[in-house]
Amino acid sequence: MNTKLTGLALATMMAIAPSAQANEVEVLHYWTSGGEAASVAFLKEQLAASGVNWVDFAVAGGAGESAMTVLKSRAISGNPPTAAQIKGPSIQDWGELGFLSSIDDVAQANNWDDILPAVVSDVMKYQGEYVAAPVNVHRVNWLWANPEVFRKAGATIPTTWDDFMVQAQKLKDAGYIALAHGGQAWQDATVFEAVVLGVGGADYYKKAFVDADMDALNSETTKEVFETFGQLRQFVDINSPGRDWNLATSMVINGEAGMQIMGDWAKGEFKVAGLNPGTDYVCVAAPGTSGAYTFNVDSFAFFNQSDSDSSKAQKVMAKEILSTDFQRVFNLNKGSIPARLGMARTEFDSCAHDSMDAFVASSASGSLVPSFAHGMAVSEAIAGAIYDSATQFFNSDDTAEEGVAQLVAAVAAAK
């Protein structure tokens, strides 16, 4: 749902978008799928119980490009929402532009430095003060599989990229779509990211796709990444272009496809469908990435408000986001794990337990890396260069050498 908004549509949305009133928060976000909507609904309820009304400003689109277009228009026109779903380096960008409001008093009063991992809290601050609140931690490098499809095809769930090709061919030969995929740039980048990590490992990932080191990008390892990525084309169905991510997840749920490579927000769709992990579906790390973790932290950044009542409502929202009740229910619905440390694990399923364990282990081993496909690792310009290169390659007959050359040129131009 990354539909480009026309100028007319943007103008219309800006005209009808309400400004937040006293005891109100107007929240711009892009959570519109089943599992996501359930998560948002709970935050609305929690705020209502605290006397704050939520004015919903949802802009559909899995990776948030359309939402960010609307946000920029609103902010430039002097009518920003109370809070907006923003993450990663973009928080710093908005801070530098002078749009964000400090919520550091709320953070200090509620000991956020103690209850958040440093890798999370650092992203939420601008010039040492909190300007955003994290709602979760997503693991992006997941592979979701339908075990019944695998059983019928006589295949086993792969743990390496070489084995992936073998097992995917078995699924294809049995008449199934091997890899459920939505042909949108951010989904192409998500799969590409999994290949980067699985083929090159965490150290290469950091050098090439976090530091944007040109020698690492222009290397034999990158060529191997593109060779592997290119092999996946044969396992995607012809109807994938433009498909939303949750519809691809439904293909796995319904037994049309065997696998999907997608972040753990996909689990929310399995939950809405009434399915259980380990029996109805399987979650494993994407091939070659079991010891690593690409993280994506969803958060709400808070924008400067013109009156004190709106600022007070904003701080109620900030406090509520890090409450144990919200962190528990939101992440049970969303498929992610809590951003807050020390949460009870009892209600979380085996996929979440695996994610929690992997988060801690990869943090200790140095293989915890920010997702470049989901706005956590590099600037918007460099991320765009990677997106364009990955999706151009995947939707063409280009060779691996051509893919590397295009990526290197695009990143160099974006720096």
N, C-alpha and C positions, 0 to 999 in steps of 0.2 A: 504493500500500500504506500510506496514511496512516490505517489503521484505528484508531479510538479504542479504547484498552484499557479494559476494565471494571475496577472496583475489585477484583473477584475475581481477574481475570487478573493484575493488578499484584501483588496480594498473593502469588499463587502464584509469579510470577517472582522476586519478592524472596526468597521462602522457599527456592527451589531455586538461586538465584544463588550460586556459590561465592565465598568471599573469597580474595584472592590470597595464596599462601603464599610462602615463601622461594624466590628465583630464579624467580618467576612474575609475570606481569603479567596481570591481568584487564582486558580492554579492551571497553568498550561502544561499539558503532558501528552504523551502519545501511547498510553496504555489502553488499548481498545479490544484486544482479544479476550476470550473467555476467562482464562486464568488471571490475566492482568486486570480486567474489569472487576473481578471479585476482590482483588487486592486493594484497588482504589476505593471500592465501596466501604471497606472496613475503616480506612483512614477517614473517610467522610463521617462515618458513625462516631468514631472516637472524638473528632473535633466537635461534632454536634453535642456530644455529652459534656464537652468543656465550654459550651456556649458560643462556638464559632461555626458559622455557616460556610460551607464549601461551595463556591461557584465554579462549576466545571467548565474548562476550556480545553477539550480534547481535540487533537489534530492527528488523525490516523496516519500511520506510517511506521513500519517496524524499526527503522533505525533513526527516526526523528528528523530527517532532513526537512520535511514539510513544516514540522513544528518549529524548527529553528528559523526558517524563513519568516514565519508569522511573528515569532518573538522579536526578531531584528526590526521588523516593521513597526511593531508596537513600541519597542524601546526608543527607536529613533523619533517616533511621533510624540514622545513624552508621556505615553500611557502604558507603562509596563505592567504585567500582572504582578500579583503579590509574590508568587513563587513560580518557578519553571523547572521542568525536568532537564537538568544540564549535568554533564559529567566531565571528568578528566581535565585536560589542559584548557578546555573551553571556559571552565570556572575562572581560571586565571585571566583569560582574555577579557571576560566581562568585568572582572575586578579592575583591570588596568583601564578600562573605559569609564570607570567611575559609577557603574550602575548598581553595584551590589551593596547590600546593607549588612552590617556586622550583627551577628547573633552570638557574639563571644560571651556576653553576660549569661545567656542561657547555657552555653556550653560549659562555662566555668562552674556555674551553680549545680550542674548535673554531672560533673566530672567526666566529660567526654574524652579528655586525654587518657584517662585510665581505662575506659570501657571500649575504646576503639583501637584496633591495630594501627600502628604508625603508618603503614602503607595506605591505609584508608584516611586517617585523620589529616595527613599531610595534604591530600588532594582537596580537602574541604576548606582549607584556609587560604586567605589572601593576605599577604604581608603579616603573617602570624596570627590573624584573627579568623575565627570561623565565619564563613559567609554562606555555607551550605550544610545540609544535613544528609547523611547517607541512609538509605533505606535497606540496603542489602549488599551482598557480594555474590555475583554470578560467576560460575565457572563456564567458560565458553567452549573449551575443548572436550565436548561430549560427543559420543556416538550413541544414537538411540536406535534400538532394533526390535523387531517383532519376532519373538522366538518361534512362533508357529510357522511363519513364512520360511524361516531358516530350516526348521525341521522338515517341512514339505519339500524343500529344495535339496535336502541332503547337504546343507552347508553349515559351517560353524562361524561364530561371530569373530571377526578378525581383530588382532592386536598389533599387527604391523602393516605397513603399506603394501609390501609384497603379497602378504596373505590376503589383504583386502581385494586386490585384483583377482585373485583366484576365487574367493568366495563370492564376489560380486558377479563373476561370470556364471557361477552355478545358479545364482538367483535369476539372472537374465535368461539362462538356458531353460529354466523351469517356468518361464513366462511371467516373472515378476519384474517390476521396476526395481533395480538394485539400490539406487540412491535417490531418495525423494529430495527434490531441490526446487527452490524458487529462483527463477532467473532474474534476480534483481542485484544491483551492484553490491549492496551490503551483504547479501547472502553469498555471492561469489567470493567476496573478501573473507567471509567467515570460514568458508571451506579452505580457501587459500592459506589462511592463517594456521589452520590445523595441519596442513601439509608442511608449511614452513617449520613449525615446531616439531612435528614428527620426523621430518627428514633431517633437519639441521641441528636440533637440540636447542636448549635454552640459551647457551652462550652465543651461538650464531644468531638466534632470534633477537637477542638484545643488541648485538652489534649492528645487524643489518636493518632491523625494523623498529628499534627504539632510538638508537644513536644515529641511525641513517648513515652509517659508515660506508663510504662509496666502494672501498676495497672489498668489504664483506658482501655488499650487494652485487658487485661485478665479479662473481666467483663461480667456481665449479659447483659449489653447494647450491647456489641459486639456480644454476642450470638443472641440477638434479631435482630441485623443488618444482620447477616448471615442467620437467618431464613427467613427474608423478602427477601433478595437477592436470596436465593434459590428458593423461590416461583416464581420468574420471569422466571425461566428456561422453564416452561410449555407454556409461551406465545411468545417464540422466535421460528422462523421456522428452519427447519433442514438444510437449505442452508446457514445459517448465518456464519459458519466458514470461515474466510478469507475475508469476504465482506468488501469493503471500506465504510467509514462512509457516503460519499456522495451518494453512491448507496442505502444505507439504507434510507437516506433522500428522495431519488427519490421514494421509495416504499410508503412513506406517501404522497408525491406529486401526485403520480399516482393512489392513492386509493387502493393500495394492502394492506397497513397496516394502523392502526389507529393512532399509536403514535411512537415517538422516543425520547429518553432522550439523549440530546446532547447539547453542547455549542452553543452560538448564531452565530457561523460561519455557522451553518446550514441555517440560514436565508438568507445568500447569495445565496444558491441554490434555495430557493423559489423565490427570486428576479429574478434570471436568467431565471426561468421558467415563469416569468410574473405574479406571484400570489401576492395577496394583503393580509396583515394581518387583522384578524378580520372577514374576509369573506371567503377567499379561504383556509386559515389555521389559527390556533390559537396557540399563545405562552403563556404559563403560567409557573410559577415556578414549578419545580419538586415536587412531592407529599411531603407535610410536610415542605417545605422550603420557603414558601412565605415571611417570615420575615428575611431571611438570603441570603447571596450572596457569592458564591465561585468565586473568580476572577482569571483570567489568563491574564497576560499582555504580549503581543507580543512585541519584541524589537529587534533592531539590535545592536550588540556589534561590536566595531571597533578594528581591529587588527593592531599592529605595522607595519609601512611601511618603506621600505628602502630608499625612496626618497621623497623629499619635495613636488613634484607635486602630488604624490599619497595621501599624507597627506592633501593637500589642497582640493583635490576632495572629500576626506573622510569628511572633515568638511562642505563642501557644502551639502553633503548628510544629515549630522546630522542636519543642520539648516533647511533643507527642510522638514524633517520628522515632526518637530513640528510646521510647518507653518499651519495657519488656513485652507488654501485651501486643503492641503494634508490631514489633519486630518478630514476634512469634507467629501471629496470624498472617501477617503480610507475606512472610517468606514461606509459610506452609502453602499458601495459595499460589504464590508466584513461581515456586520451584527452586528458588535461590536459598542461600543461607544467611542468617542474621549478620549485619555489620557489627553488631554489639557482641563483645566477648562475654564468656561465662554464661551463655544461655543454656537452659536445660534442653537436652537432646531427645527426651522421651517421645515426643509427638512426631519427630521428624523421621522420614523413611530411610531406607538403606542407601538410596542415591544421595540424599542430603548428608548422611553420615560419612559416605565415601568422600563427598566434597569437603566436608569439615576436616577430615583426616588429611586429605591431599593438600588443603590450604596450609595447614600447620607444617606438614612435612616439606612441601616445596618452599615455604618461607625459610625453613631452616637450611635447606640444601642449596638455595640460590636459584631455584628453577621456578620461582613465582614471577610471572611476567605480565605486564599490562597488555590488554588486548588492543592491537592497532586497528582491528576491524570495527571496534566499538568505542572509539574516541578516547582511549585511555593512555595512549603511548606517544603520539606525535601530534604536531600541529595540524590544523584543518587542511592546510595546503599540501603537506606531505601525505596525509591520510588520503586526500583526494587523488593524489598521484598514484598511490598504491591501488586504490579502488579502481581507477580507470585502467591501469595496466592489467590488473587481475581479470576484470570483466571483459576487456577487449580480447585478451588471450583466450579465455575460456570459451568465448563465443565466436571463435575463429579457427582457422586451420594453421595458425602460426606455429613455428617450431619453438623449441625451448630456447634456442639461441636468440630468436627474435623476441621472445618474451622477456629475456634478461635485458636485452638492449633497450627495449621500450621502457622497462621499469627503471633502469639506471638513468636514462635520459629524463624521464618524468620527475624522478626524485631530485635530480640535480637542478632541474628548472624550478622546482618548488622551494628549494632551500633559500 
